[in-house]
């Protein structure tokens, strides 16, 4: 098992879009491929974006993404989405 974490880029953004986690517990949202594409692409292009893609060999198993927002007197990093195939670590902030 070779797990790696790499920055989210335009090359692997599509693999993040193809995850269907937000349609299941605990969120139960109704994301279509187009909805996921729009929301994650918007996040990807947000100012101060940071995101990481997690894979096992070449099989995608998770990602985390968000962006930094300045609030007086400091910066905060806001997690937009976290997804993993390991259910006990699912988080959404």
TIRO-2110 file (N, C-alpha, C; in Angstrom, 1 decimal):
// TIRO-2110
0.9, -1.2, 0.0, N, 1, A
0.0, 0.0, 0.0, CA, 1, A
0.9, 1.2, 0.0, C, 1, A
0.8, 2.0, -1.1, N, 2, A
1.6, 3.2, -1.2, CA, 2, A
0.7, 4.4, -1.2, C, 2, A
0.6, 5.1, -0.1, N, 3, A
-0.3, 6.3, 0.0, CA, 3, A
0.5, 7.5, -0.2, C, 3, A
0.0, 8.5, -0.9, N, 4, A
0.7, 9.7, -1.1, CA, 4, A
-0.4, 10.9, -1.1, C, 4, A
0.1, 12.0, -0.7, N, 5, A
-0.7, 13.2, -0.6, CA, 5, A
0.0, 14.2, -1.5, C, 5, A
-0.8, 14.8, -2.4, N, 6, A
-0.3, 15.8, -3.4, CA, 6, A
-1.2, 17.0, -3.4, C, 6, A
-0.7, 18.1, -3.8, N, 7, A
-1.6, 19.3, -3.9, CA, 7, A
-2.7, 19.1, -5.0, C, 7, A
-3.9, 19.6, -4.8, N, 8, A
-4.9, 19.5, -5.8, CA, 8, A
-4.5, 20.5, -6.9, C, 8, A
-4.5, 20.0, -8.1, N, 9, A
-4.2, 20.8, -9.3, CA, 9, A
-5.3, 20.6, -10.3, C, 9, A
-5.2, 21.3, -11.4, N, 10, A
-6.2, 21.1, -12.5, CA, 10, A
-6.1, 19.6, -13.0, C, 10, A
-5.0, 19.0, -12.9, N, 11, A
-4.9, 17.6, -13.3, CA, 11, A
-5.6, 16.6, -12.5, C, 11, A
-5.8, 16.8, -11.2, N, 12, A
-6.5, 15.8, -10.3, CA, 12, A
-7.8, 16.4, -9.8, C, 12, A
-8.2, 17.6, -10.1, N, 13, A
-9.5, 18.2, -9.6, CA, 13, A
-10.6, 17.3, -10.1, C, 13, A
-10.6, 16.8, -11.3, N, 14, A
-11.7, 16.0, -11.8, CA, 14, A
-11.9, 14.7, -10.9, C, 14, A
-10.9, 14.2, -10.4, N, 15, A
-11.0, 13.0, -9.5, CA, 15, A
-11.7, 13.4, -8.2, C, 15, A
-11.5, 14.6, -7.7, N, 16, A
-12.2, 15.1, -6.5, CA, 16, A
-13.7, 15.3, -6.8, C, 16, A
-13.9, 15.8, -8.0, N, 17, A
-15.3, 16.1, -8.4, CA, 17, A
-16.1, 14.8, -8.5, C, 17, A
-15.5, 13.7, -8.9, N, 18, A
-16.1, 12.4, -9.0, CA, 18, A
-16.5, 11.7, -7.7, C, 18, A
-15.9, 12.1, -6.6, N, 19, A
-16.3, 11.5, -5.3, CA, 19, A
-17.8, 11.9, -5.1, C, 19, A
-18.6, 10.9, -4.6, N, 20, A
-20.0, 11.1, -4.3, CA, 20, A
-20.3, 11.2, -2.8, C, 20, A
-19.4, 11.5, -2.0, N, 21, A
-19.6, 11.4, -0.6, CA, 21, A
-20.7, 12.3, -0.1, C, 21, A
-20.9, 13.5, -0.7, N, 22, A
-21.8, 14.4, -0.1, CA, 22, A
-23.3, 14.0, -0.3, C, 22, A
-23.5, 13.0, -1.1, N, 23, A
-24.9, 12.5, -1.2, CA, 23, A
-25.2, 11.4, -0.2, C, 23, A
-24.3, 11.1, 0.7, N, 24, A
-24.5, 10.1, 1.7, CA, 24, A
-24.4, 10.7, 3.1, C, 24, A
-24.5, 9.9, 4.1, N, 25, A
-24.4, 10.3, 5.5, CA, 25, A
-23.0, 11.0, 5.7, C, 25, A
-22.9, 12.0, 6.5, N, 26, A
-23.9, 12.6, 7.3, CA, 26, A
-24.6, 13.8, 6.6, C, 26, A
-24.2, 14.1, 5.3, N, 27, A
-24.7, 15.3, 4.7, CA, 27, A
-26.0, 15.1, 4.0, C, 27, A
-26.2, 14.0, 3.3, N, 28, A
-27.4, 13.7, 2.5, CA, 28, A
-27.8, 14.9, 1.6, C, 28, A
-26.8, 15.5, 0.9, N, 29, A
-27.1, 16.5, -0.1, CA, 29, A
-27.3, 15.8, -1.4, C, 29, A
-27.8, 16.6, -2.4, N, 30, A
-28.1, 16.1, -3.7, CA, 30, A
-27.2, 16.6, -4.8, C, 30, A
-25.9, 16.2, -4.7, N, 31, A
-25.0, 16.7, -5.7, CA, 31, A
-25.0, 15.9, -6.9, C, 31, A
-25.1, 16.5, -8.1, N, 32, A
-24.9, 15.8, -9.3, CA, 32, A
-23.5, 16.1, -9.7, C, 32, A
-23.0, 15.5, -10.8, N, 33, A
-21.7, 15.7, -11.2, CA, 33, A
-21.5, 17.2, -11.5, C, 33, A
-22.5, 17.8, -12.1, N, 34, A
-22.4, 19.3, -12.5, CA, 34, A
-22.3, 20.1, -11.2, C, 34, A
-23.1, 19.8, -10.2, N, 35, A
-23.1, 20.5, -8.9, CA, 35, A
-21.7, 20.4, -8.3, C, 35, A
-21.2, 19.2, -8.2, N, 36, A
-19.9, 19.0, -7.6, CA, 36, A
-18.8, 19.8, -8.4, C, 36, A
-18.9, 19.7, -9.7, N, 37, A
-18.0, 20.4, -10.6, CA, 37, A
-18.0, 21.9, -10.3, C, 37, A
-19.2, 22.5, -10.2, N, 38, A
-19.3, 23.9, -10.0, CA, 38, A
-18.7, 24.3, -8.6, C, 38, A
-19.2, 23.6, -7.6, N, 39, A
-18.8, 24.0, -6.2, CA, 39, A
-17.3, 23.8, -6.0, C, 39, A
-16.7, 22.7, -6.4, N, 40, A
-15.3, 22.4, -6.2, CA, 40, A
-14.4, 23.3, -7.1, C, 40, A
-14.9, 23.6, -8.3, N, 41, A
-14.1, 24.4, -9.2, CA, 41, A
-14.1, 25.9, -8.6, C, 41, A
-15.2, 26.3, -8.1, N, 42, A
-15.3, 27.6, -7.5, CA, 42, A
-14.3, 27.7, -6.3, C, 42, A
-14.3, 26.7, -5.5, N, 43, A
-13.4, 26.6, -4.3, CA, 43, A
-11.9, 26.6, -4.8, C, 43, A
-11.7, 25.8, -5.8, N, 44, A
-10.3, 25.7, -6.4, CA, 44, A
-9.8, 27.1, -6.9, C, 44, A
-10.7, 27.9, -7.4, N, 45, A
-10.3, 29.2, -7.9, CA, 45, A
-10.5, 30.4, -6.9, C, 45, A
-10.8, 30.0, -5.7, N, 46, A
-11.0, 31.0, -4.6, CA, 46, A
-9.6, 31.6, -4.2, C, 46, A
-9.6, 32.9, -3.8, N, 47, A
-8.3, 33.4, -3.4, CA, 47, A
-7.8, 32.6, -2.2, C, 47, A
-6.5, 32.5, -2.2, N, 48, A
-5.8, 31.8, -1.1, CA, 48, A
-6.2, 30.3, -0.9, C, 48, A
-6.6, 29.7, -2.0, N, 49, A
-7.0, 28.2, -2.0, CA, 49, A
-5.8, 27.4, -1.6, C, 49, A
-6.1, 26.3, -0.8, N, 50, A
-5.1, 25.2, -0.6, CA, 50, A
-5.9, 23.9, -0.5, C, 50, A
-5.4, 22.9, -1.2, N, 51, A
-6.1, 21.7, -1.2, CA, 51, A
-5.1, 20.5, -1.5, C, 51, A
-5.4, 19.4, -0.9, N, 52, A
-4.6, 18.2, -1.1, CA, 52, A
-5.4, 17.0, -1.4, C, 52, A
-4.8, 16.2, -2.3, N, 53, A
-5.4, 15.0, -2.8, CA, 53, A
-4.7, 13.8, -2.3, C, 53, A
-5.4, 12.8, -1.8, N, 54, A
-4.8, 11.6, -1.1, CA, 54, A
-5.1, 10.4, -2.0, C, 54, A
-4.1, 9.6, -2.3, N, 55, A
-4.3, 8.4, -3.1, CA, 55, A
-3.5, 7.3, -2.6, C, 55, A
-4.0, 6.1, -2.9, N, 56, A
-3.3, 4.8, -2.6, CA, 56, A
-2.9, 4.2, -4.0, C, 56, A
-1.6, 4.2, -4.2, N, 57, A
-1.1, 3.9, -5.6, CA, 57, A
-1.7, 4.9, -6.5, C, 57, A
-2.6, 4.6, -7.4, N, 58, A
-3.2, 5.6, -8.2, CA, 58, A
-4.7, 5.7, -8.0, C, 58, A
-5.2, 5.0, -6.9, N, 59, A
-6.6, 5.0, -6.6, CA, 59, A
-6.9, 6.2, -5.6, C, 59, A
-7.8, 7.1, -6.0, N, 60, A
-8.1, 8.2, -5.1, CA, 60, A
-8.8, 7.8, -3.9, C, 60, A
-8.4, 8.2, -2.7, N, 61, A
-9.1, 7.9, -1.5, CA, 61, A
-9.5, 9.0, -0.6, C, 61, A
-9.2, 10.3, -1.0, N, 62, A
-9.6, 11.4, -0.3, CA, 62, A
-9.1, 12.7, -0.7, C, 62, A
-9.7, 13.8, -0.2, N, 63, A
-9.1, 15.1, -0.5, CA, 63, A
-9.6, 16.1, 0.6, C, 63, A
-8.9, 17.1, 0.8, N, 64, A
-9.2, 18.2, 1.7, CA, 64, A
-9.0, 19.5, 1.0, C, 64, A
-9.9, 20.5, 1.1, N, 65, A
-9.7, 21.7, 0.4, CA, 65, A
-10.4, 22.9, 1.1, C, 65, A
-9.8, 24.0, 1.0, N, 66, A
-10.4, 25.2, 1.6, CA, 66, A
-9.6, 26.5, 1.2, C, 66, A
-9.9, 27.6, 1.9, N, 67, A
-9.1, 28.8, 1.6, CA, 67, A
-9.0, 29.6, 2.8, C, 67, A
-7.9, 30.4, 2.8, N, 68, A
-7.6, 31.3, 3.9, CA, 68, A
-8.5, 32.6, 3.8, C, 68, A
-9.0, 33.0, 4.9, N, 69, A
-9.8, 34.3, 4.9, CA, 69, A
-9.2, 35.1, 6.0, C, 69, A
-9.1, 36.4, 5.7, N, 70, A
-8.5, 37.3, 6.7, CA, 70, A
-9.7, 37.9, 7.5, C, 70, A
-9.5, 37.7, 8.8, N, 71, A
-10.5, 38.3, 9.8, CA, 71, A
-9.6, 39.0, 10.9, C, 71, A
-10.0, 40.2, 11.2, N, 72, A
-9.2, 40.9, 12.2, CA, 72, A
-9.2, 40.2, 13.5, C, 72, A
-8.1, 39.9, 14.1, N, 73, A
-6.7, 40.4, 13.8, CA, 73, A
-5.9, 39.3, 13.1, C, 73, A
-6.4, 38.3, 12.6, N, 74, A
-5.6, 37.1, 12.1, CA, 74, A
-6.3, 36.5, 10.8, C, 74, A
-5.6, 35.6, 10.2, N, 75, A
-6.1, 34.8, 9.1, CA, 75, A
-6.7, 33.5, 9.6, C, 75, A
-7.7, 33.1, 9.0, N, 76, A
-8.4, 31.8, 9.4, CA, 76, A
-8.4, 30.9, 8.1, C, 76, A
-8.1, 29.6, 8.3, N, 77, A
-8.3, 28.7, 7.1, CA, 77, A
-9.6, 28.0, 7.3, C, 77, A
-10.4, 28.2, 6.2, N, 78, A
-11.8, 27.6, 6.2, CA, 78, A
-11.8, 26.4, 5.4, C, 78, A
-12.1, 25.2, 6.0, N, 79, A
-12.2, 24.0, 5.2, CA, 79, A
-13.4, 24.0, 4.4, C, 79, A
-13.3, 23.9, 3.1, N, 80, A
-14.5, 23.9, 2.3, CA, 80, A
-15.0, 22.5, 2.2, C, 80, A
-14.1, 21.5, 2.0, N, 81, A
-14.6, 20.1, 1.8, CA, 81, A
-13.4, 19.2, 2.3, C, 81, A
-13.8, 18.1, 3.0, N, 82, A
-12.9, 17.0, 3.3, CA, 82, A
-13.7, 15.8, 2.9, C, 82, A
-13.0, 14.9, 2.3, N, 83, A
-13.6, 13.6, 1.8, CA, 83, A
-12.6, 12.5, 1.9, C, 83, A
-13.0, 11.4, 2.4, N, 84, A
-12.2, 10.2, 2.4, CA, 84, A
-13.1, 9.0, 2.3, C, 84, A
-12.5, 7.9, 1.8, N, 85, A
-13.2, 6.7, 1.8, CA, 85, A
-13.2, 6.0, 3.1, C, 85, A
-12.4, 6.5, 4.1, N, 86, A
-12.4, 5.9, 5.4, CA, 86, A
-13.5, 6.6, 6.2, C, 86, A
-14.6, 6.0, 6.4, N, 87, A
-15.8, 6.7, 7.0, CA, 87, A
-15.6, 7.3, 8.3, C, 87, A
-14.8, 6.7, 9.2, N, 88, A
-14.6, 7.2, 10.5, CA, 88, A
-13.9, 8.5, 10.6, C, 88, A
-13.3, 9.0, 9.4, N, 89, A
-12.7, 10.3, 9.4, CA, 89, A
-13.4, 11.3, 8.6, C, 89, A
-14.6, 11.1, 8.2, N, 90, A
-15.4, 12.1, 7.4, CA, 90, A
-15.7, 13.3, 8.3, C, 90, A
-15.4, 14.5, 7.7, N, 91, A
-15.6, 15.7, 8.4, CA, 91, A
-16.0, 16.7, 7.4, C, 91, A
-16.9, 17.7, 7.8, N, 92, A
-17.2, 18.8, 6.9, CA, 92, A
-17.3, 20.0, 7.8, C, 92, A
-16.6, 21.0, 7.5, N, 93, A
-16.6, 22.3, 8.3, CA, 93, A
-17.2, 23.4, 7.5, C, 93, A
END
